[in-house]
Amino acid sequence: MKAVAVTPGTPNSAHLAELPRPTIDSVPPGLKIRPGHGVLVRMLKVGVDATDKEINEALYGNAPPGSDFLVLGHESFGIVE
């Protein structure tokens, strides 16, 4: 899947990243969801707002544990598959 990502702490590092498609059993580190108890959502629209702009400007934001980047866009609309 494609995602807009930044390298936290590096100004203007937004780039298009190719990520593996998640599965119902894949749970990112740090989330308290038992495998098989989540849902997959096919994103139709994702909003990038001032918070994402500030993260891209390296004003704040941290990558999740085990990752070197942070995916932008947190206002989304999709269909549960």
N, CA, C and O atoms as a Maestro MAE file, in Angstrom:
{
 s_m_m2io_version
 :::
 2.0.0
}

f_m_ct {
 s_m_title
 :::
 protein
 m_atom[324] {
  # First column is atom index #
  i_m_mmod_type
  r_m_x_coord
  r_m_y_coord
  r_m_z_coord
  i_m_residue_number
  s_m_chain_name
  s_m_pdb_residue_name
  s_m_pdb_atom_name
  i_m_atomic_number
  :::
  1 25 0.847 -1.172 0.000 1 A "MET " " N  " 7
  2 3 0.000 0.000 0.000 1 A "MET " " CA " 6
  3 2 0.889 1.229 0.000 1 A "MET " " C  " 6
  4 15 2.047 1.164 0.412 1 A "MET " " O  " 8
  5 25 0.358 2.333 -0.454 2 A "LYS " " N  " 7
  6 3 1.109 3.581 -0.490 2 A "LYS " " CA " 6
  7 2 0.696 4.459 0.684 2 A "LYS " " C  " 6
  8 15 -0.463 4.457 1.098 2 A "LYS " " O  " 8
  9 25 1.659 5.211 1.213 3 A "ALA " " N  " 7
  10 3 1.386 6.120 2.323 3 A "ALA " " CA " 6
  11 2 2.345 7.294 2.234 3 A "ALA " " C  " 6
  12 15 3.471 7.149 1.758 3 A "ALA " " O  " 8
  13 25 1.900 8.453 2.691 4 A "VAL " " N  " 7
  14 3 2.786 9.608 2.799 4 A "VAL " " CA " 6
  15 2 3.441 9.525 4.169 4 A "VAL " " C  " 6
  16 15 2.755 9.482 5.190 4 A "VAL " " O  " 8
  17 25 4.766 9.502 4.191 5 A "ALA " " N  " 7
  18 3 5.508 9.329 5.437 5 A "ALA " " CA " 6
  19 2 6.558 10.420 5.580 5 A "ALA " " C  " 6
  20 15 6.966 11.037 4.596 5 A "ALA " " O  " 8
  21 25 6.992 10.653 6.815 6 A "VAL " " N  " 7
  22 3 8.083 11.590 7.101 6 A "VAL " " CA " 6
  23 2 9.091 10.896 8.010 6 A "VAL " " C  " 6
  24 15 8.775 9.921 8.693 6 A "VAL " " O  " 8
  25 25 10.305 11.421 7.998 7 A "THR " " N  " 7
  26 3 11.319 11.011 8.958 7 A "THR " " CA " 6
  27 2 11.276 12.024 10.086 7 A "THR " " C  " 6
  28 15 11.702 13.162 9.889 7 A "THR " " O  " 8
  29 25 10.772 11.656 11.272 8 A "PRO " " N  " 7
  30 3 10.649 12.615 12.363 8 A "PRO " " CA " 6
  31 2 11.986 13.286 12.675 8 A "PRO " " C  " 6
  32 15 13.032 12.639 12.716 8 A "PRO " " O  " 8
  33 25 11.924 14.600 12.893 9 A "GLY " " N  " 7
  34 3 13.124 15.371 13.190 9 A "GLY " " CA " 6
  35 2 13.853 15.867 11.965 9 A "GLY " " C  " 6
  36 15 14.811 16.630 12.090 9 A "GLY " " O  " 8
  37 25 13.424 15.453 10.769 10 A "THR " " N  " 7
  38 3 14.043 15.898 9.521 10 A "THR " " CA " 6
  39 2 13.037 16.768 8.775 10 A "THR " " C  " 6
  40 15 12.049 16.253 8.251 10 A "THR " " O  " 8
  41 25 13.274 18.094 8.718 11 A "PRO " " N  " 7
  42 3 12.317 18.985 8.060 11 A "PRO " " CA " 6
  43 2 12.100 18.617 6.593 11 A "PRO " " C  " 6
  44 15 13.027 18.209 5.894 11 A "PRO " " O  " 8
  45 25 10.863 18.770 6.148 12 A "ASN " " N  " 7
  46 3 10.465 18.578 4.751 12 A "ASN " " CA " 6
  47 2 10.890 17.220 4.192 12 A "ASN " " C  " 6
  48 15 11.387 17.130 3.069 12 A "ASN " " O  " 8
  49 25 10.691 16.169 4.983 13 A "SER " " N  " 7
  50 3 11.086 14.827 4.556 13 A "SER " " CA " 6
  51 2 9.911 14.008 4.033 13 A "SER " " C  " 6
  52 15 10.046 12.799 3.841 13 A "SER " " O  " 8
  53 25 8.761 14.640 3.800 14 A "ALA " " N  " 7
  54 3 7.583 13.906 3.324 14 A "ALA " " CA " 6
  55 2 7.902 13.200 2.009 14 A "ALA " " C  " 6
  56 15 8.482 13.782 1.093 14 A "ALA " " O  " 8
  57 25 7.509 11.937 1.943 15 A "HIS " " N  " 7
  58 3 7.740 11.152 0.737 15 A "HIS " " CA " 6
  59 2 6.670 10.064 0.634 15 A "HIS " " C  " 6
  60 15 6.022 9.714 1.620 15 A "HIS " " O  " 8
  61 25 6.503 9.545 -0.566 16 A "LEU " " N  " 7
  62 3 5.565 8.452 -0.791 16 A "LEU " " CA " 6
  63 2 6.278 7.147 -0.461 16 A "LEU " " C  " 6
  64 15 7.300 6.819 -1.064 16 A "LEU " " O  " 8
  65 25 5.737 6.410 0.493 17 A "ALA " " N  " 7
  66 3 6.348 5.149 0.928 17 A "ALA " " CA " 6
  67 2 5.473 3.979 0.495 17 A "ALA " " C  " 6
  68 15 4.246 4.071 0.502 17 A "ALA " " O  " 8
  69 25 6.107 2.903 0.126 18 A "GLU " " N  " 7
  70 3 5.407 1.657 -0.206 18 A "GLU " " CA " 6
  71 2 5.515 0.748 1.013 18 A "GLU " " C  " 6
  72 15 6.614 0.359 1.410 18 A "GLU " " O  " 8
  73 25 4.378 0.413 1.602 19 A "LEU " " N  " 7
  74 3 4.338 -0.402 2.813 19 A "LEU " " CA " 6
  75 2 3.619 -1.712 2.531 19 A "LEU " " C  " 6
  76 15 2.776 -1.770 1.636 19 A "LEU " " O  " 8
  77 25 3.938 -2.769 3.282 20 A "PRO " " N  " 7
  78 3 3.208 -4.018 3.095 20 A "PRO " " CA " 6
  79 2 1.741 -3.848 3.482 20 A "PRO " " C  " 6
  80 15 1.419 -3.134 4.432 20 A "PRO " " O  " 8
  81 25 0.861 -4.508 2.742 21 A "ARG " " N  " 7
  82 3 -0.565 -4.441 3.068 21 A "ARG " " CA " 6
  83 2 -0.790 -5.147 4.397 21 A "ARG " " C  " 6
  84 15 -0.378 -6.295 4.562 21 A "ARG " " O  " 8
  85 25 -1.437 -4.478 5.348 22 A "PRO " " N  " 7
  86 3 -1.671 -5.130 6.633 22 A "PRO " " CA " 6
  87 2 -2.654 -6.292 6.496 22 A "PRO " " C  " 6
  88 15 -3.431 -6.366 5.544 22 A "PRO " " O  " 8
  89 25 -2.598 -7.179 7.457 23 A "THR " " N  " 7
  90 3 -3.552 -8.286 7.523 23 A "THR " " CA " 6
  91 2 -4.315 -8.173 8.836 23 A "THR " " C  " 6
  92 15 -3.936 -7.407 9.722 23 A "THR " " O  " 8
  93 25 -5.362 -8.921 8.950 24 A "ILE " " N  " 7
  94 3 -6.173 -8.894 10.168 24 A "ILE " " CA " 6
  95 2 -5.364 -9.384 11.374 24 A "ILE " " C  " 6
  96 15 -5.690 -9.046 12.512 24 A "ILE " " O  " 8
  97 25 -4.321 -10.169 11.137 25 A "ASP " " N  " 7
  98 3 -3.498 -10.693 12.227 25 A "ASP " " CA " 6
  99 2 -2.266 -9.845 12.527 25 A "ASP " " C  " 6
  100 15 -1.574 -10.102 13.512 25 A "ASP " " O  " 8
  101 25 -1.977 -8.834 11.696 26 A "SER " " N  " 7
  102 3 -0.799 -8.001 11.958 26 A "SER " " CA " 6
  103 2 -1.189 -6.863 12.897 26 A "SER " " C  " 6
  104 15 -2.121 -6.104 12.629 26 A "SER " " O  " 8
  105 25 -0.462 -6.763 13.990 27 A "VAL " " N  " 7
  106 3 -0.721 -5.714 14.977 27 A "VAL " " CA " 6
  107 2 0.568 -4.927 15.156 27 A "VAL " " C  " 6
  108 15 1.578 -5.497 15.569 27 A "VAL " " O  " 8
  109 25 0.558 -3.616 14.852 28 A "PRO " " N  " 7
  110 3 1.776 -2.816 15.028 28 A "PRO " " CA " 6
  111 2 2.242 -2.838 16.481 28 A "PRO " " C  " 6
  112 15 1.421 -2.905 17.396 28 A "PRO " " O  " 8
  113 25 3.563 -2.782 16.697 29 A "PRO " " N  " 7
  114 3 4.084 -2.757 18.066 29 A "PRO " " CA " 6
  115 2 3.478 -1.602 18.862 29 A "PRO " " C  " 6
  116 15 3.292 -0.505 18.337 29 A "PRO " " O  " 8
  117 25 3.180 -1.856 20.103 30 A "GLY " " N  " 7
  118 3 2.647 -0.806 20.967 30 A "GLY " " CA " 6
  119 2 1.132 -0.756 21.038 30 A "GLY " " C  " 6
  120 15 0.585 -0.131 21.947 30 A "GLY " " O  " 8
  121 25 0.432 -1.400 20.100 31 A "LEU " " N  " 7
  122 3 -1.029 -1.408 20.147 31 A "LEU " " CA " 6
  123 2 -1.509 -2.576 20.995 31 A "LEU " " C  " 6
  124 15 -0.961 -3.676 20.922 31 A "LEU " " O  " 8
  125 25 -2.520 -2.331 21.787 32 A "LYS " " N  " 7
  126 3 -3.040 -3.375 22.677 32 A "LYS " " CA " 6
  127 2 -4.279 -4.022 22.062 32 A "LYS " " C  " 6
  128 15 -5.376 -3.960 22.616 32 A "LYS " " O  " 8
  129 25 -4.072 -4.644 20.902 33 A "ILE " " N  " 7
  130 3 -5.148 -5.357 20.213 33 A "ILE " " CA " 6
  131 2 -4.674 -6.793 20.021 33 A "ILE " " C  " 6
  132 15 -3.580 -7.029 19.510 33 A "ILE " " O  " 8
  133 25 -5.489 -7.734 20.426 34 A "ARG " " N  " 7
  134 3 -5.127 -9.134 20.214 34 A "ARG " " CA " 6
  135 2 -5.238 -9.453 18.729 34 A "ARG " " C  " 6
  136 15 -6.202 -9.045 18.082 34 A "ARG " " O  " 8
  137 25 -4.259 -10.183 18.175 35 A "PRO " " N  " 7
  138 3 -4.349 -10.571 16.770 35 A "PRO " " CA " 6
  139 2 -5.693 -11.229 16.474 35 A "PRO " " C  " 6
  140 15 -6.175 -12.058 17.248 35 A "PRO " " O  " 8
  141 25 -6.290 -10.852 15.351 36 A "GLY " " N  " 7
  142 3 -7.577 -11.395 14.949 36 A "GLY " " CA " 6
  143 2 -8.772 -10.639 15.501 36 A "GLY " " C  " 6
  144 15 -9.912 -10.998 15.204 36 A "GLY " " O  " 8
  145 25 -8.543 -9.596 16.300 37 A "HIS " " N  " 7
  146 3 -9.638 -8.837 16.894 37 A "HIS " " CA " 6
  147 2 -9.717 -7.408 16.349 37 A "HIS " " C  " 6
  148 15 -10.391 -6.563 16.939 37 A "HIS " " O  " 8
  149 25 -9.053 -7.132 15.253 38 A "GLY " " N  " 7
  150 3 -9.111 -5.815 14.634 38 A "GLY " " CA " 6
  151 2 -9.935 -5.870 13.358 38 A "GLY " " C  " 6
  152 15 -10.594 -6.871 13.079 38 A "GLY " " O  " 8
  153 25 -9.894 -4.809 12.599 39 A "VAL " " N  " 7
  154 3 -10.561 -4.756 11.300 39 A "VAL " " CA " 6
  155 2 -9.601 -4.153 10.286 39 A "VAL " " C  " 6
  156 15 -8.688 -3.410 10.646 39 A "VAL " " O  " 8
  157 25 -9.813 -4.478 9.022 40 A "LEU " " N  " 7
  158 3 -9.091 -3.834 7.936 40 A "LEU " " CA " 6
  159 2 -10.008 -2.786 7.334 40 A "LEU " " C  " 6
  160 15 -11.180 -3.054 7.067 40 A "LEU " " O  " 8
  161 25 -9.475 -1.600 7.121 41 A "VAL " " N  " 7
  162 3 -10.253 -0.513 6.539 41 A "VAL " " CA " 6
  163 2 -9.581 -0.086 5.242 41 A "VAL " " C  " 6
  164 15 -8.411 0.297 5.239 41 A "VAL " " O  " 8
  165 25 -10.322 -0.151 4.141 42 A "ARG " " N  " 7
  166 3 -9.813 0.344 2.858 42 A "ARG " " CA " 6
  167 2 -10.058 1.841 2.838 42 A "ARG " " C  " 6
  168 15 -11.203 2.293 2.814 42 A "ARG " " O  " 8
  169 25 -8.983 2.603 2.848 43 A "MET " " N  " 7
  170 3 -9.088 4.055 2.897 43 A "MET " " CA " 6
  171 2 -9.587 4.612 1.562 43 A "MET " " C  " 6
  172 15 -9.091 4.253 0.494 43 A "MET " " O  " 8
  173 25 -10.565 5.483 1.651 44 A "LEU " " N  " 7
  174 3 -11.082 6.160 0.468 44 A "LEU " " CA " 6
  175 2 -10.578 7.598 0.411 44 A "LEU " " C  " 6
  176 15 -10.255 8.107 -0.662 44 A "LEU " " O  " 8
  177 25 -10.515 8.242 1.557 45 A "LYS " " N  " 7
  178 3 -10.030 9.627 1.654 45 A "LYS " " CA " 6
  179 2 -9.232 9.764 2.946 45 A "LYS " " C  " 6
  180 15 -9.593 9.176 3.965 45 A "LYS " " O  " 8
  181 25 -8.161 10.527 2.908 46 A "VAL " " N  " 7
  182 3 -7.377 10.826 4.110 46 A "VAL " " CA " 6
  183 2 -7.048 12.307 4.086 46 A "VAL " " C  " 6
  184 15 -6.561 12.831 3.085 46 A "VAL " " O  " 8
  185 25 -7.319 12.974 5.195 47 A "GLY " " N  " 7
  186 3 -7.022 14.397 5.294 47 A "GLY " " CA " 6
  187 2 -5.646 14.635 5.888 47 A "GLY " " C  " 6
  188 15 -5.243 13.970 6.842 47 A "GLY " " O  " 8
  189 25 -4.937 15.583 5.318 48 A "VAL " " N  " 7
  190 3 -3.663 16.044 5.858 48 A "VAL " " CA " 6
  191 2 -3.914 17.467 6.324 48 A "VAL " " C  " 6
  192 15 -4.297 18.327 5.531 48 A "VAL " " O  " 8
  193 25 -3.696 17.718 7.616 49 A "ASP " " N  " 7
  194 3 -4.037 19.029 8.169 49 A "ASP " " CA " 6
  195 2 -2.811 19.728 8.745 49 A "ASP " " C  " 6
  196 15 -1.677 19.329 8.480 49 A "ASP " " O  " 8
  197 25 -3.046 20.768 9.530 50 A "ALA " " N  " 7
  198 3 -1.954 21.576 10.086 50 A "ALA " " CA " 6
  199 2 -1.043 20.752 10.991 50 A "ALA " " C  " 6
  200 15 0.159 21.010 11.051 50 A "ALA " " O  " 8
  201 25 -1.595 19.769 11.692 51 A "THR " " N  " 7
  202 3 -0.756 18.911 12.533 51 A "THR " " CA " 6
  203 2 0.262 18.170 11.677 51 A "THR " " C  " 6
  204 15 1.441 18.110 12.024 51 A "THR " " O  " 8
  205 25 -0.191 17.605 10.554 52 A "ASP " " N  " 7
  206 3 0.715 16.896 9.654 52 A "ASP " " CA " 6
  207 2 1.755 17.853 9.076 52 A "ASP " " C  " 6
  208 15 2.919 17.484 8.917 52 A "ASP " " O  " 8
  209 25 1.344 19.067 8.765 53 A "LYS " " N  " 7
  210 3 2.278 20.085 8.252 53 A "LYS " " CA " 6
  211 2 3.368 20.364 9.283 53 A "LYS " " C  " 6
  212 15 4.545 20.460 8.933 53 A "LYS " " O  " 8
  213 25 2.984 20.493 10.544 54 A "GLU " " N  " 7
  214 3 3.964 20.761 11.601 54 A "GLU " " CA " 6
  215 2 4.887 19.561 11.824 54 A "GLU " " C  " 6
  216 15 6.070 19.739 12.113 54 A "GLU " " O  " 8
  217 25 4.359 18.350 11.693 55 A "ILE " " N  " 7
  218 3 5.213 17.160 11.808 55 A "ILE " " CA " 6
  219 2 6.221 17.153 10.666 55 A "ILE " " C  " 6
  220 15 7.394 16.851 10.886 55 A "ILE " " O  " 8
  221 25 5.784 17.482 9.443 56 A "ASN " " N  " 7
  222 3 6.698 17.541 8.302 56 A "ASN " " CA " 6
  223 2 7.742 18.638 8.480 56 A "ASN " " C  " 6
  224 15 8.850 18.527 7.955 56 A "ASN " " O  " 8
  225 25 7.406 19.688 9.210 57 A "GLU " " N  " 7
  226 3 8.373 20.767 9.478 57 A "GLU " " CA " 6
  227 2 9.296 20.412 10.642 57 A "GLU " " C  " 6
  228 15 10.123 21.231 11.043 57 A "GLU " " O  " 8
  229 25 9.167 19.204 11.187 58 A "ALA " " N  " 7
  230 3 9.992 18.681 12.287 58 A "ALA " " CA " 6
  231 2 9.779 19.441 13.588 58 A "ALA " " C  " 6
  232 15 10.689 19.524 14.413 58 A "ALA " " O  " 8
  233 25 8.576 20.002 13.779 59 A "LEU " " N  " 7
  234 3 8.288 20.699 15.026 59 A "LEU " " CA " 6
  235 2 7.996 19.709 16.145 59 A "LEU " " C  " 6
  236 15 8.253 20.003 17.312 59 A "LEU " " O  " 8
  237 25 7.466 18.546 15.805 60 A "TYR " " N  " 7
  238 3 7.259 17.470 16.777 60 A "TYR " " CA " 6
  239 2 6.875 16.202 16.043 60 A "TYR " " C  " 6
  240 15 6.713 16.207 14.823 60 A "TYR " " O  " 8
  241 25 6.730 15.127 16.780 61 A "GLY " " N  " 7
  242 3 6.343 13.842 16.197 61 A "GLY " " CA " 6
  243 2 7.443 12.816 16.357 61 A "GLY " " C  " 6
  244 15 8.623 13.124 16.188 61 A "GLY " " O  " 8
  245 25 7.055 11.603 16.681 62 A "ASN " " N  " 7
  246 3 7.993 10.493 16.843 62 A "ASN " " CA " 6
  247 2 7.522 9.308 16.018 62 A "ASN " " C  " 6
  248 15 6.324 9.093 15.831 62 A "ASN " " O  " 8
  249 25 8.484 8.548 15.533 63 A "ALA " " N  " 7
  250 3 8.149 7.318 14.820 63 A "ALA " " CA " 6
  251 2 7.678 6.275 15.826 63 A "ALA " " C  " 6
  252 15 8.136 6.270 16.969 63 A "ALA " " O  " 8
  253 25 6.770 5.391 15.416 64 A "PRO " " N  " 7
  254 3 6.353 4.316 16.317 64 A "PRO " " CA " 6
  255 2 7.537 3.392 16.636 64 A "PRO " " C  " 6
  256 15 8.503 3.347 15.875 64 A "PRO " " O  " 8
  257 25 7.470 2.665 17.742 65 A "PRO " " N  " 7
  258 3 8.559 1.748 18.095 65 A "PRO " " CA " 6
  259 2 8.879 0.790 16.948 65 A "PRO " " C  " 6
  260 15 7.981 0.189 16.358 65 A "PRO " " O  " 8
  261 25 10.160 0.655 16.643 66 A "GLY " " N  " 7
  262 3 10.606 -0.251 15.596 66 A "GLY " " CA " 6
  263 2 10.546 0.318 14.193 66 A "GLY " " C  " 6
  264 15 10.778 -0.414 13.231 66 A "GLY " " O  " 8
  265 25 10.242 1.605 14.043 67 A "SER " " N  " 7
  266 3 10.129 2.220 12.720 67 A "SER " " CA " 6
  267 2 10.985 3.477 12.646 67 A "SER " " C  " 6
  268 15 11.234 4.133 13.658 67 A "SER " " O  " 8
  269 25 11.431 3.804 11.440 68 A "ASP " " N  " 7
  270 3 12.217 5.021 11.223 68 A "ASP " " CA " 6
  271 2 11.375 6.156 10.668 68 A "ASP " " C  " 6
  272 15 11.882 7.262 10.474 68 A "ASP " " O  " 8
  273 25 10.096 5.902 10.410 69 A "PHE " " N  " 7
  274 3 9.262 6.936 9.804 69 A "PHE " " CA " 6
  275 2 7.890 6.967 10.462 69 A "PHE " " C  " 6
  276 15 7.522 6.072 11.222 69 A "PHE " " O  " 8
  277 25 7.151 8.014 10.152 70 A "LEU " " N  " 7
  278 3 5.806 8.225 10.679 70 A "LEU " " CA " 6
  279 2 4.886 8.499 9.501 70 A "LEU " " C  " 6
  280 15 5.181 9.365 8.677 70 A "LEU " " O  " 8
  281 25 3.778 7.779 9.408 71 A "VAL " " N  " 7
  282 3 2.810 7.967 8.325 71 A "VAL " " CA " 6
  283 2 1.910 9.146 8.675 71 A "VAL " " C  " 6
  284 15 1.381 9.224 9.783 71 A "VAL " " O  " 8
  285 25 1.740 10.064 7.723 72 A "LEU " " N  " 7
  286 3 0.888 11.233 7.926 72 A "LEU " " CA " 6
  287 2 -0.561 10.915 7.581 72 A "LEU " " C  " 6
  288 15 -0.859 9.918 6.923 72 A "LEU " " O  " 8
  289 25 -1.462 11.793 8.045 73 A "GLY " " N  " 7
  290 3 -2.880 11.680 7.731 73 A "GLY " " CA " 6
  291 2 -3.626 10.924 8.804 73 A "GLY " " C  " 6
  292 15 -3.464 9.712 8.942 73 A "GLY " " O  " 8
  293 25 -4.435 11.625 9.561 74 A "HIS " " N  " 7
  294 3 -5.151 10.958 10.647 74 A "HIS " " CA " 6
  295 2 -6.653 11.218 10.604 74 A "HIS " " C  " 6
  296 15 -7.390 10.743 11.468 74 A "HIS " " O  " 8
  297 25 -7.101 11.952 9.628 75 A "GLU " " N  " 7
  298 3 -8.542 12.170 9.441 75 A "GLU " " CA " 6
  299 2 -8.933 11.375 8.208 75 A "GLU " " C  " 6
  300 15 -8.683 11.803 7.082 75 A "GLU " " O  " 8
  301 25 -9.544 10.223 8.419 76 A "SER " " N  " 7
  302 3 -9.749 9.317 7.297 76 A "SER " " CA " 6
  303 2 -11.192 8.857 7.167 76 A "SER " " C  " 6
  304 15 -11.996 8.952 8.095 76 A "SER " " O  " 8
  305 25 -11.482 8.355 5.976 77 A "PHE " " N  " 7
  306 3 -12.802 7.848 5.627 77 A "PHE " " CA " 6
  307 2 -12.571 6.576 4.833 77 A "PHE " " C  " 6
  308 15 -11.825 6.586 3.853 77 A "PHE " " O  " 8
  309 25 -13.200 5.479 5.239 78 A "GLY " " N  " 7
  310 3 -12.974 4.240 4.525 78 A "GLY " " CA " 6
  311 2 -14.091 3.238 4.720 78 A "GLY " " C  " 6
  312 15 -15.110 3.526 5.347 78 A "GLY " " O  " 8
  313 25 -13.876 2.056 4.168 79 A "ILE " " N  " 7
  314 3 -14.842 0.968 4.226 79 A "ILE " " CA " 6
  315 2 -14.188 -0.203 4.950 79 A "ILE " " C  " 6
  316 15 -13.074 -0.602 4.609 79 A "ILE " " O  " 8
  317 25 -14.880 -0.757 5.951 80 A "VAL " " N  " 7
  318 3 -14.382 -1.941 6.640 80 A "VAL " " CA " 6
  319 2 -14.509 -3.120 5.687 80 A "VAL " " C  " 6
  320 15 -15.586 -3.387 5.153 80 A "VAL " " O  " 8
  321 25 -13.400 -3.824 5.478 81 A "GLU " " N  " 7
  322 3 -13.405 -4.974 4.555 81 A "GLU " " CA " 6
  323 2 -13.612 -6.266 5.302 81 A "GLU " " C  " 6
  324 15 -13.645 -7.334 4.691 81 A "GLU " " O  " 8
  :::
 }
 m_bond[323] {
  # First column is bond index #
  i_m_from
  i_m_to
  i_m_order
  :::
  1 1 2 1
  2 2 3 1
  3 3 4 2
  4 3 5 1
  5 5 6 1
  6 6 7 1
  7 7 8 2
  8 7 9 1
  9 9 10 1
  10 10 11 1
  11 11 12 2
  12 11 13 1
  13 13 14 1
  14 14 15 1
  15 15 16 2
  16 15 17 1
  17 17 18 1
  18 18 19 1
  19 19 20 2
  20 19 21 1
  21 21 22 1
  22 22 23 1
  23 23 24 2
  24 23 25 1
  25 25 26 1
  26 26 27 1
  27 27 28 2
  28 27 29 1
  29 29 30 1
  30 30 31 1
  31 31 32 2
  32 31 33 1
  33 33 34 1
  34 34 35 1
  35 35 36 2
  36 35 37 1
  37 37 38 1
  38 38 39 1
  39 39 40 2
  40 39 41 1
  41 41 42 1
  42 42 43 1
  43 43 44 2
  44 43 45 1
  45 45 46 1
  46 46 47 1
  47 47 48 2
  48 47 49 1
  49 49 50 1
  50 50 51 1
  51 51 52 2
  52 51 53 1
  53 53 54 1
  54 54 55 1
  55 55 56 2
  56 55 57 1
  57 57 58 1
  58 58 59 1
  59 59 60 2
  60 59 61 1
  61 61 62 1
  62 62 63 1
  63 63 64 2
  64 63 65 1
  65 65 66 1
  66 66 67 1
  67 67 68 2
  68 67 69 1
  69 69 70 1
  70 70 71 1
  71 71 72 2
  72 71 73 1
  73 73 74 1
  74 74 75 1
  75 75 76 2
  76 75 77 1
  77 77 78 1
  78 78 79 1
  79 79 80 2
  80 79 81 1
  81 81 82 1
  82 82 83 1
  83 83 84 2
  84 83 85 1
  85 85 86 1
  86 86 87 1
  87 87 88 2
  88 87 89 1
  89 89 90 1
  90 90 91 1
  91 91 92 2
  92 91 93 1
  93 93 94 1
  94 94 95 1
  95 95 96 2
  96 95 97 1
  97 97 98 1
  98 98 99 1
  99 99 100 2
  100 99 101 1
  101 101 102 1
  102 102 103 1
  103 103 104 2
  104 103 105 1
  105 105 106 1
  106 106 107 1
  107 107 108 2
  108 107 109 1
  109 109 110 1
  110 110 111 1
  111 111 112 2
  112 111 113 1
  113 113 114 1
  114 114 115 1
  115 115 116 2
  116 115 117 1
  117 117 118 1
  118 118 119 1
  119 119 120 2
  120 119 121 1
  121 121 122 1
  122 122 123 1
  123 123 124 2
  124 123 125 1
  125 125 126 1
  126 126 127 1
  127 127 128 2
  128 127 129 1
  129 129 130 1
  130 130 131 1
  131 131 132 2
  132 131 133 1
  133 133 134 1
  134 134 135 1
  135 135 136 2
  136 135 137 1
  137 137 138 1
  138 138 139 1
  139 139 140 2
  140 139 141 1
  141 141 142 1
  142 142 143 1
  143 143 144 2
  144 143 145 1
  145 145 146 1
  146 146 147 1
  147 147 148 2
  148 147 149 1
  149 149 150 1
  150 150 151 1
  151 151 152 2
  152 151 153 1
  153 153 154 1
  154 154 155 1
  155 155 156 2
  156 155 157 1
  157 157 158 1
  158 158 159 1
  159 159 160 2
  160 159 161 1
  161 161 162 1
  162 162 163 1
  163 163 164 2
  164 163 165 1
  165 165 166 1
  166 166 167 1
  167 167 168 2
  168 167 169 1
  169 169 170 1
  170 170 171 1
  171 171 172 2
  172 171 173 1
  173 173 174 1
  174 174 175 1
  175 175 176 2
  176 175 177 1
  177 177 178 1
  178 178 179 1
  179 179 180 2
  180 179 181 1
  181 181 182 1
  182 182 183 1
  183 183 184 2
  184 183 185 1
  185 185 186 1
  186 186 187 1
  187 187 188 2
  188 187 189 1
  189 189 190 1
  190 190 191 1
  191 191 192 2
  192 191 193 1
  193 193 194 1
  194 194 195 1
  195 195 196 2
  196 195 197 1
  197 197 198 1
  198 198 199 1
  199 199 200 2
  200 199 201 1
  201 201 202 1
  202 202 203 1
  203 203 204 2
  204 203 205 1
  205 205 206 1
  206 206 207 1
  207 207 208 2
  208 207 209 1
  209 209 210 1
  210 210 211 1
  211 211 212 2
  212 211 213 1
  213 213 214 1
  214 214 215 1
  215 215 216 2
  216 215 217 1
  217 217 218 1
  218 218 219 1
  219 219 220 2
  220 219 221 1
  221 221 222 1
  222 222 223 1
  223 223 224 2
  224 223 225 1
  225 225 226 1
  226 226 227 1
  227 227 228 2
  228 227 229 1
  229 229 230 1
  230 230 231 1
  231 231 232 2
  232 231 233 1
  233 233 234 1
  234 234 235 1
  235 235 236 2
  236 235 237 1
  237 237 238 1
  238 238 239 1
  239 239 240 2
  240 239 241 1
  241 241 242 1
  242 242 243 1
  243 243 244 2
  244 243 245 1
  245 245 246 1
  246 246 247 1
  247 247 248 2
  248 247 249 1
  249 249 250 1
  250 250 251 1
  251 251 252 2
  252 251 253 1
  253 253 254 1
  254 254 255 1
  255 255 256 2
  256 255 257 1
  257 257 258 1
  258 258 259 1
  259 259 260 2
  260 259 261 1
  261 261 262 1
  262 262 263 1
  263 263 264 2
  264 263 265 1
  265 265 266 1
  266 266 267 1
  267 267 268 2
  268 267 269 1
  269 269 270 1
  270 270 271 1
  271 271 272 2
  272 271 273 1
  273 273 274 1
  274 274 275 1
  275 275 276 2
  276 275 277 1
  277 277 278 1
  278 278 279 1
  279 279 280 2
  280 279 281 1
  281 281 282 1
  282 282 283 1
  283 283 284 2
  284 283 285 1
  285 285 286 1
  286 286 287 1
  287 287 288 2
  288 287 289 1
  289 289 290 1
  290 290 291 1
  291 291 292 2
  292 291 293 1
  293 293 294 1
  294 294 295 1
  295 295 296 2
  296 295 297 1
  297 297 298 1
  298 298 299 1
  299 299 300 2
  300 299 301 1
  301 301 302 1
  302 302 303 1
  303 303 304 2
  304 303 305 1
  305 305 306 1
  306 306 307 1
  307 307 308 2
  308 307 309 1
  309 309 310 1
  310 310 311 1
  311 311 312 2
  312 311 313 1
  313 313 314 1
  314 314 315 1
  315 315 316 2
  316 315 317 1
  317 317 318 1
  318 318 319 1
  319 319 320 2
  320 319 321 1
  321 321 322 1
  322 322 323 1
  323 323 324 2
  :::
 }
}
